[in-house]
């Protein structure tokens, strides 16, 4: 008993001494902090620290410590707080807490950091699209690098060409060869090949001839048609191949009126049959600028913005005659031409003025009984068929600039499709622009010769949405974020709120049902609850798209769960299927995750073998 008592007393004394030493060290450390040391206590370099601590030697009290530190027992050497902190321990030698102040050293923390980091965008070469791009990046809460970045960025936004700079990773918003492919001559040749193969499918492009090479063929064919139909009095429009913004375009009634001398040899052109019976709004001719995202070539994936711009002439339309052929404000819809007209109207409304939203035109047509779905369907068909005609040569350019197996970016591009609606509502392709203007301001003349840049409500509403949704679709971190969890619940809709919704709807529908034998939700109650969740999850879409998106989202995460169970069942004991085993397996699901369609777009991701429907 005496021996046991002495051992307990010795242990108690050692424990008391250890506590005293710890308190003394803590007090000394506090004194150093209070004396002006910034942050953590001063740490000695490895050269300054003794290799072997000498616990047997008495330790002098630090400055400001009035107590004498007792000598710790030789068998219980205590690490200094600095050394303990360096190893992730607290002064008592216990593991540091994983609370807010503690850092996790597991691999999952690194994964969480990378999954939550913002997408980086290099906007140093964005040029005139910079303002709309900045707004879009800010709305998405991504990280912009306006002066470039030494480290690779996720997305590079160029204003002119793919060859603005050498890029070896990430995504760039230009395809190599696209500018050449949509020039007037190249586009006409590509579409003509498809017209020869599928004349009925490609009848949305006017008959075209390439000058000067096909001038004699043009004269012969016009003469042949006139001989067969003397009442035919066509008008032709001549467009320089490299022209833009209406530069160099003019109308003729006879092939002999074409200006052959000099200019065509140095500046080839396309001559097309002029559409004499366009659809008019307020007695004015107009065209449609639609924005089309070519997301990838293989597989072919196309998105069409739901809204675009309607650009109006500024002089009431009359069918072409020798007296009005030169009235460009009557026949040419180019914004860059009509803005110089005295009749051009800048408007703060999307449904009035010389530039309006296409959606406002559709609303106006719908009020007159026009089948808007048919119009949209025809436009979508036109876009898809045009891209299909361009794809083979685009692939050649792409493989030449970015050969398989060599480092390089993936590409995407926003194209501007200029479309004219005929009086019978048939869409006609005028041209395709590889670099459609993304400016969200216009010049306004304050006094003769004095101009000021003024924000354009119509341009900002349409173009910011196009760029923002394009960035969403190209988000390189989207899949990683979607794979983390279902995200059915959110800050605005917790799982507790879902439980309350279930109880309320079930109770209400059960009170209306005569047959109370079945427990749980009846079908009608489930449909109501599902519609409610779809509306909360995908707020900006029509109801049928909300429901379809939620179905796709649920099916995708159910397939992930099944795959996870299968993998866990194979790796675990027989008959055991752990459901709460960390993160999902690394294997990629066969079906891509389906997120809510971004606003201002309709989902149209057709593969090369079939034609889908428009954008998201």
Secondary structure as UniProt FT lines:
FT   HELIX           2..34
FT   TURN            35..36
FT   TURN            46..48
FT   TURN            55..56
FT   TURN            63..64
FT   TURN            74..75
FT   HELIX           81..86
FT   TURN            87..88
FT   TURN            91..92
FT   TURN            100..101
FT   HELIX           107..116
FT   STRAND          120..125
FT   HELIX           127..129
FT   HELIX           130..140
FT   STRAND          143..145
FT   TURN            146..147
FT   STRAND          155..158
FT   HELIX           162..164
FT   STRAND          171..172
FT   TURN            176..177
FT   HELIX           178..181
FT   HELIX           184..197
FT   TURN            199..204
FT   STRAND          208..211
FT   TURN            212..214
FT   HELIX           215..228
FT   TURN            230..231
FT   STRAND          236..240
FT   TURN            241..242
FT   TURN            245..248
FT   STRAND          250..252
FT   HELIX           255..257
FT   HELIX           263..266
FT   STRAND          269..273
FT   STRAND          280..281
FT   TURN            282..283
FT   STRAND          284..296
FT   TURN            297..300
FT   STRAND          301..305
FT   STRAND          309..312
FT   TURN            322..326
FT   HELIX           328..331
FT   HELIX           335..338
FT   TURN            339..340
FT   TURN            342..343
FT   TURN            350..351
FT   STRAND          355..357
FT   HELIX           358..367
FT   TURN            368..369
FT   HELIX           372..401
FT   TURN            404..405
FT   STRAND          410..411
FT   STRAND          413..422
FT   TURN            423..424
FT   STRAND          427..433
FT   TURN            434..435
FT   STRAND          441..447
FT   TURN            448..449
FT   STRAND          450..455
FT   HELIX           457..474
FT   TURN            476..477
FT   HELIX           478..484
FT   TURN            491..492
FT   HELIX           495..512
FT   HELIX           523..537
FT   TURN            539..540
FT   HELIX           543..571
FT   TURN            574..575
FT   TURN            599..600
FT   STRAND          601..602
FT   TURN            608..609
//
